[in-house]
Amino acid sequence: MTGVESPACVPGHGLPRGRTVVVTDEEWSRALDVTLGGTFRGQHA
């Protein structure tokens, strides 16, 4: 697998679709906040 066929299999790429992992809005906002340096802070509250 090169990861192109299934981007979700690559860590940090795509959404965990088809998995048993459930990501809450709070976790997403936290991850986005860290990844984008606080760009989404306040917008995802």
Backbone as a ProteinNet text record, in pm:
[ID]
protein_1_A
[PRIMARY]
MTGVESPACVPGHGLPRGRTVVVTDEEWSRALDVTLGGTFRGQHA
[TERTIARY]
83.8	0	87.2	64.6	142.4	77.5	-47.9	-119.2	-206.4	-184.8	-262.6	-403.9	-412.7	-543	-625.6	-558.6	-627.4	-555.1	-583.8	-519.7	-545.6	-658.8	-694.6	-598.2	-527	-433.1	-303.3	-282.5	-161	-185.2	-106.1	-123	-117.8	-218.4	-219.4	-280.6	-329.6	-388.8	-531.4	-621.2	-759.2	-831.4	-955.9	-1036.4	-1038.4	-1054.4	-1056.7	-1185.8	-1219.4	-1342.7	-1328.8	-1437.4	-1437.2	-1366.1	-1328.3	-1260.3	-1350.8	-1308.4	-1387.8	-1351.2	-1258	-1214.4	-1317.1	-1360.3	-1457.1	-1391.1	-1385.2	-1322.3	-1429.1	-1424.3	-1523.5	-1483.4	-1577.6	-1549.6	-1440.7	-1441.5	-1341.6	-1202.6	-1193.1	-1063.6	-1015.7	-1110	-1075.7	-1026.1	-1098.8	-1060.1	-924.3	-898.6	-770.2	-658.4	-685.5	-585.4	-558.7	-665.7	-651.2	-576.8	-605	-541.3	-391.3	-352.2	-210.1	-144.9	-216.5	-160.2	-144.7	-246.5	-245.9	-200.9	-152.5	-99	-204.5	-322.7	-425.6	-514.5	-508.5	-588.4	-737.6	-771.4	-911.6	-962.9	-878.6	-920.4	-1033.5	-1143.6	-1256.5	-1357.4	-1312.6	-1403.7	-1470.4	-1405.4	-1453.4	-1506.9	-1533.4	-1579.1	-1726.1
-120.5	0	125.4	209.2	332.5	442.5	420.6	520.9	607.7	596.8	677.4	621.2	488.5	424.2	444.3	441.4	458.9	562.9	690.3	798.5	788.6	726.1	715.9	624	540.3	447.5	517.8	634.5	709.8	804.7	793.3	878	1026.4	1099.4	1242.7	1282.3	1183.9	1214.3	1161.8	1247	1204.7	1181.6	1134.8	1108.2	959	924.6	783.3	714.7	720.1	658.7	507.3	439.5	293.7	231.8	315.2	262.8	273.7	209.7	214.2	336.9	416.4	535.8	647.2	700.2	809.4	936.3	1035.7	1161.8	1266.9	1324.2	1425.4	1560.6	1652.9	1787.2	1854.2	1825.6	1886.8	1836.1	1706.1	1647.8	1699.8	1715.8	1767.4	1910.5	1992.3	2132.5	2143.3	2051.9	2051.8	2014.1	1914.6	1868.6	1977	2040.9	2147.7	2265.5	2292.3	2404.1	2382.5	2259.9	2227.9	2225.8	2165.7	2149.8	2283.2	2367.8	2493.1	2611.2	2582.9	2689.9	2783.3	2729.4	2811.4	2883.4	2845.5	2912.1	2890.3	2770.2	2735.5	2766.6	2826	2856.3	2959.5	2926	3017.8	2992.4	2939.5	2913	2776.7	2689.8	2552.3	2525.6	2631.5	2616.3	2576.9
0	0	0	-95.5	-103.9	-21.5	16.1	93.6	4.9	-125.2	-218.7	-231.8	-232.5	-244.9	-118	-3.6	123.7	208.6	184.4	259.2	408.8	446.2	587.3	661.7	586.5	648.7	686.1	628.3	656.9	772.9	878.4	997.1	962.2	1006.5	983.8	851	775.5	645.5	637.7	597.5	580.1	711.8	701.2	819.2	848.4	977	1017.4	975.9	848.4	800	796.6	829.9	825.7	944.3	1038.6	1157.2	1278.5	1387.7	1509.4	1591.9	1538.1	1609.8	1594.3	1707.1	1703.6	1756.4	1670.8	1709.2	1734.7	1853.8	1888.9	1833.4	1832.7	1781.7	1863.7	1994.2	2081.8	2047.7	2021.5	1986.7	1852.2	1759.4	1627.1	1636.8	1715	1729.5	1795.9	1891.5	1960.7	1864	1781.5	1684.9	1580.4	1534.9	1436.3	1496.7	1623.7	1692.3	1700.9	1728	1739.5	1601.7	1505.6	1371.8	1299.7	1312.3	1237.4	1322.1	1440.7	1523.7	1579.4	1607.9	1671.4	1572.3	1446.8	1344.7	1368.6	1417.8	1434.7	1575.3	1656	1793.3	1791.1	1857.9	1864.1	1753.7	1642.3	1531.8	1546.7	1623.2	1635.8	1775.8	1850.6	1987.4	1989.7
[MASK]
+++++++++++++++++++++++++++++++++++++++++++++

